[in-house]
C-alpha cells in the first residue's frame, strides 16, 4: 500500500528527497489544500477509503496515513 500511495503522491509533487514513512504530508511534501483534496479523491478511487481534512491533520506523515488506510480497508 505504501508504494501505491507514493505513486499517487508523485502525481502532485516532485520531492527533493525520497518519500519515506516519516515524510510529512503537508510540511515535507508542501502539498496545498487543493492537492490534498485531489489526493483524497485519488485515494478514494484506488483504495475505497474516504479521507477528510481531519484525517490529514491526524495523519501528518505518510506512515500514519498508510496505517489509517490499512485499518479502513
Secondary structure as UniProt FT lines:
FT   HELIX           2..9
FT   TURN            10..12
FT   TURN            21..22
FT   TURN            25..29
FT   HELIX           33..47
FT   HELIX           53..58
FT   HELIX           62..72
//
